[in-house]
Every structure is written in structure tokens, then in C-alpha cells.
Amino acid sequence: METSFSKHRPVAIWLFVGVGMLIVQVLLGGITRLTGSGLSITEWQPILGALPPLNQYAWQQAFDHYKEIAQFKYVNSHFTLSDFKSIYYWEWFHREWGRLIGVVFLIPFVWFIYKKRIDRTMIKPLLILFLLGGLQGAIGWIMVQSGLNDEDLYVSHIRLAVHFISAMVLTCYTLWFALKLMVPVKEILAQPHLKKLNILLLAVLLVQLVYGAFMAGLHAALAASTWPDINGLMLPQGMFTQGGFIADITHNLITIQFIHRGLAYLLTFLILLWWWKARQMGAHTLLHKLHFIPLLLVLIQVLLGVLTVLNSKVHIPIGFAIVHQGVGMLLLLSLVSTYYVSRAKENRFGSM
């Protein structure tokens, strides 16, 4: 007789593939932001928009629409049609990958129902998953539409952060669902102290990811390309001069970079503390096998952050910045995984 875990293994693999595709989608979003490509497509056509312009007339029409917004008028007025195509394709690929994610989720979902790989307890979590995916697409379009006017040069970094964090919620939810299908109950250990510290780590990392989105959205690394100091000072000049505390911590480039760096150091210390406690777990446990991953990732993440800052002289180094973002997402997923295996035991779908 087929066991529950072997029966649901294909579904779990499908979900893990979805996690990987969502990570790629977020990275493509980061590239579109750093290349200034996000506003290049001024229409939202879920079906017809699957194909790029196919002839010279269609390309010129798309370019003419782009010429109507502020980004072209005040930033890219020197663009030729060839320049426009270079940014158009990044945004098109970002949207196309989103469509592919929808197909990859929908077709196997129908197949798994037909093959009875999905039972009733899984229907609700999967519906929530689809709703989160649809919400993410809607947030993305609302964000882009907000920048299609005669005033805004770029989409607000606040909206960008909302879009990014909602993508992280969707990705973490998908991972959590997959873990529930793949991790045996015996591997879930009740470790209250590790669990509380893990929750604190997730909370700090959430704030850090928001500030990472601020850094990307405002190109804030260009405000100070030195390390370990910030323009020669540990407490840089220019902080808290934006007119108010909230305005300063959300719009002042130097303040945002200072907070982002400080949170990185705090995260490194807390993860080192968590690692020290988790290493005392029995060598046979899944938690012990996973415990080094967050520490390794946060150290790599800090190194990539330093390299990104040091190479941000005139432009943001896209390669360093995107890998930095990718490792940050992997760090989040690793902490979600360690939290999953250190919480109290519960029913397989009890908390979804």
C-alpha cells in the first residue's frame, strides 16, 4: 500500500519547483528595477500580452505609449527604439515568467486532482496558494500603473517593498506547504527556546528585506560606496534631516543605508547565537543537519552586500545586487525551514 508521504511526494516536488520559479521571478523583478525597465510596458494584457510586438509598426506603437510617461520625458528622452527594446524585453520576460508560473501551477493541479494525489485536506491550502498568486499579480500591475503618469519617474520604493514582501509571503507559504508534505512528523522537534529565537530572526529579517527593497528602489547604495565606514564616518552626516522621523527612515538614502547595514550586523549576531544553540541538537536530527545553513548564508549575504556597496560608484553593479537579493531570499527560506522543524508537533495541515 502506498504511504501518505510517497503518495504526496509528486505534489511536494511540484511545490518545490514553484518555490524555485518564484525565486527566479523575484530576481527578474530586481533586474527590471535596477535597469529601469519596469514602466516600459504601459498596458496589462494577460493573454494578448504574452507575445512581444511582432513588427516594426507594433514596436513603434509601444514606444509611442512609453513616450507619454514622465520616465521617458525626464530620464530617457534620448532613447532610440533600440534602447527601448532593451528595457522592454526585461519587463516582458518578467511578466512572461509570471504567466509560466501560473501554467506550471494550474496544469499539475488539475492532473493531481484527476490522479487523486490531492485529498480534501489539501484543497483549502492550495486555493489560498492560488489566491496569493493572483493577488501578487494584481499588486504588480497596480504598482506599475501607479508610475504611468506625467509626474513619477519611477514606481515608488514603498510600493516596490509591498510587492516584494507579498512575493516573499507567497514563496514562504509554498515552501511551508511542501515541507508539510515531505517532512515526517518525527523530525519536528519541540524546541521552545530555538523557536522563539527563530521567530525573532524572521521578524528582524522581514524588516531587513523591506530595507533591502528600499535600497534597490532608491539606488541608495550610491549615496555611500565605502565600508566599513559610511562616507568616512561610522555615524554618517545627513541622517534624520528629511523633515520627520518616519519620512527620514523611509526616504533618506543615508539613513536607509545606515539602518540596512545595522540590521545586517544584528542578524549576523543573532544567527550566530541561534547556530550555537542549535548545534547542541543530536547529530541524527534534521534540525542539526540544517543548523549551519542560515549562518553560511548570512555570512555570504554580508560579503555580497559589502561588494555591492564598494562597487556602487556611478551605477549599481547588477550582478552583485541580484546575487545579494537571491541569497537574502534563500536565508529567509532557510529560517522558515528551521522554524518548521523546531516548532511543536501538530496535525499535518493544522496551521494552514
RADAFEN-V39974 format. One record per residue. RES is the residue in three letters. PSI is psi as a letter, one per 20 degrees, with the letter a starting at -180 (none if undefined). Layout:
RES_PSI / RES_PSI
This chain:
MET_p / GLU_p / THR_r / SER_g / PHE_h / SER_h / LYS_g / HIS_i / ARG_g / PRO_h / VAL_g / ALA_g / ILE_g / TRP_g / LEU_h / PHE_h / VAL_g / GLY_g / VAL_g / GLY_g / MET_h / LEU_h / ILE_g / VAL_g / GLN_g / VAL_g / LEU_h / LEU_h / GLY_h / GLY_g / ILE_g / THR_h / ARG_g / LEU_h / THR_j / GLY_k / SER_i / GLY_h / LEU_j / SER_h / ILE_o / THR_j / GLU_q / TRP_o / GLN_n / PRO_h / ILE_g / LEU_h / GLY_j / ALA_h / LEU_p / PRO_r / PRO_p / LEU_i / ASN_r / GLN_h / TYR_g / ALA_h / TRP_g / GLN_h / GLN_g / ALA_g / PHE_h / ASP_h / HIS_g / TYR_h / LYS_i / GLU_i / ILE_r / ALA_h / GLN_g / PHE_g / LYS_h / TYR_i / VAL_g / ASN_k / SER_i / HIS_i / PHE_p / THR_r / LEU_h / SER_g / ASP_g / PHE_g / LYS_h / SER_h / ILE_h / TYR_g / TYR_h / TRP_g / GLU_h / TRP_g / PHE_h / HIS_g / ARG_h / GLU_h / TRP_h / GLY_g / ARG_g / LEU_h / ILE_g / GLY_g / VAL_g / VAL_h / PHE_g / LEU_g / ILE_g / PRO_h / PHE_g / VAL_g / TRP_g / PHE_h / ILE_g / TYR_g / LYS_j / LYS_k / ARG_i / ILE_p / ASP_r / ARG_h / THR_i / MET_i / ILE_g / LYS_g / PRO_h / LEU_h / LEU_g / ILE_h / LEU_g / PHE_h / LEU_g / LEU_h / GLY_g / GLY_h / LEU_h / GLN_g / GLY_g / ALA_g / ILE_g / GLY_g / TRP_g / ILE_g / MET_g / VAL_g / GLN_h / SER_h / GLY_i / LEU_m / ASN_a / ASP_j / GLU_g / ASP_p / LEU_h / TYR_r / VAL_q / SER_p / HIS_h / ILE_g / ARG_h / LEU_g / ALA_g / VAL_g / HIS_g / PHE_g / ILE_h / SER_h / ALA_h / MET_h / VAL_g / LEU_g / THR_g / CYS_h / TYR_g / THR_g / LEU_g / TRP_g / PHE_g / ALA_g / LEU_h / LYS_h / LEU_h / MET_h / VAL_p / PRO_q / VAL_h / LYS_i / GLU_i / ILE_o / LEU_p / ALA_o / GLN_n / PRO_g / HIS_g / LEU_h / LYS_g / LYS_g / LEU_h / ASN_h / ILE_g / LEU_g / LEU_g / LEU_h / ALA_g / VAL_g / LEU_h / LEU_g / VAL_g / GLN_h / LEU_h / VAL_g / TYR_h / GLY_g / ALA_h / PHE_g / MET_g / ALA_g / GLY_h / LEU_i / HIS_l / ALA_i / ALA_h / LEU_i / ALA_h / ALA_o / SER_k / THR_q / TRP_q / PRO_i / ASP_r / ILE_o / ASN_l / GLY_i / LEU_q / MET_h / LEU_n / PRO_q / GLN_q / GLY_i / MET_q / PHE_l / THR_j / GLN_i / GLY_i / GLY_q / PHE_g / ILE_g / ALA_h / ASP_g / ILE_i / THR_i / HIS_h / ASN_o / LEU_g / ILE_g / THR_g / ILE_g / GLN_h / PHE_g / ILE_g / HIS_g / ARG_g / GLY_g / LEU_h / ALA_g / TYR_g / LEU_g / LEU_g / THR_g / PHE_g / LEU_h / ILE_h / LEU_g / LEU_g / TRP_g / TRP_g / TRP_h / LYS_g / ALA_h / ARG_i / GLN_i / MET_q / GLY_q / ALA_h / HIS_i / THR_q / LEU_h / LEU_g / HIS_h / LYS_h / LEU_i / HIS_h / PHE_i / ILE_g / PRO_h / LEU_g / LEU_g / LEU_g / VAL_h / LEU_g / ILE_g / GLN_g / VAL_g / LEU_g / LEU_h / GLY_g / VAL_g / LEU_h / THR_g / VAL_g / LEU_h / ASN_j / SER_m / LYS_g / VAL_h / HIS_q / ILE_p / PRO_o / ILE_g / GLY_g / PHE_g / ALA_g / ILE_g / VAL_h / HIS_g / GLN_g / GLY_g / VAL_h / GLY_g / MET_g / LEU_h / LEU_g / LEU_g / LEU_h / SER_h / LEU_h / VAL_h / SER_g / THR_h / TYR_h / TYR_g / VAL_i / SER_j / ARG_r / ALA_q / LYS_q / GLU_r / ASN_q / ARG_h / PHE_k / GLY_h / SER_j / MET_none
